[in-house]
Amino acid sequence: MASVAVLTSGGDAPGMNAAIQAVVRVAASRDLDVVGILDGYDGLIDGTSRPLTRRIGGGVSVPVADVDSAGPLGGTILGSSRCPRFHKAEFRAKAAEHLRALDCIGLIVIGGNGSIAGAHAIANEMEIPVVGIPASIDNDIGLTREALGVDTALNTIVEACDRISDTARSHRRAFIVEVMGRDSGYLAMAAAAATAADAVLLPEVSKSFDETVDAVAECIRHSFSSERHKRRTLVIKAEGVGIPTHMLVDEVVAQLEDIDNLEVRGTVLGHLVRGGNSSFRDRLIAGRFGLTAIEALLAGRTDVMVGWNLTDTGEPTSDSFIRLFPIALVLEETQALIDGSSDVIRGRVERMESIQGVLSL
Ligand code: ADP
């Protein structure tokens, strides 16, 4: 029986399990078996895997029990890893050997931009087709408007900020809330717009230490001034902004010593944002990614990634929202997202600048 291999790699993201489930269900419906590689590229190198389908009466392929229940869950039932060995060709050769031994028609890699780069490396070094599915809460993968996990992470952040706002308004407090995003401020930016925050700090907009402290202090001063008289000030800060949140809080408090009874608090949401059941939207996208990834493998495609993208670039698929992109182009655009030269980043920064005045109102 023909089979497909699937793995999850890099930073986990809600929606990875929904994508695994979709891959397995679609593959089973096409009479394929599915093998899950454990712990990302580590499992590929070490040859550790387990079946994700089984055959029942009449030889019908069906998902195994934990795949049936995995769809909603955050994290990944296959495990994930950062695997430094995969950067070395000798270990990738070992991985290719294990993959060959599984006798599958292709490998689906679900992961972030590093994992997609790894998929590109092996796709070019072996004859087995590889298709990527983008999953990263940071939304820092090129040529997909959204990666799996972004929507769930944003829902978590928005809910956390709403809860913080409840208590902040009760006591007239300022909160600086830090969200994940070392290189990408997307989560901070999108959350700031959705929570009517008073300011947002992004790594894409480089400000010195002093400028950052001054801007936050000024924002809080204005917000709590006798004219404006707000009851809550909310500043959302991306992790990648070069000042630790507790230090920013201390510096801002020192600048605002003249305001009576001022309370400024910092909250780092951290890994809370990574976990949790995936949202409807992430499950929807995961399902459609899974379907088009299997279709791409069955069509013999390799070194491509599925992207959620309503544009006329990329290759159309059976799904009007999903396009297929050569991974080389994805990696080029990912680099531009990271170094800020991408039109997408310029657009985000411009949009952010255009709403700065709105945020500070
Ligand atoms: P993410 O996929 O979430 O971006 P990482 O950047 O840590 O996470 O990448 C996950 C793994 O992908 C790495 O630990 C490594 O095994 C593999 N990888 C990343 N970049 C490359 C590359 N250029 N060549 C080969 N493998 C890579």
Residues whose N, C-alpha, C, O or C-beta is under 5 A from the ligand:
A	BS01	ADP	S9 G10 G11 Y41 S81 R82 C83 P84 F86 H87 G111 G112 N113 G114 S115 A117 G118 A121
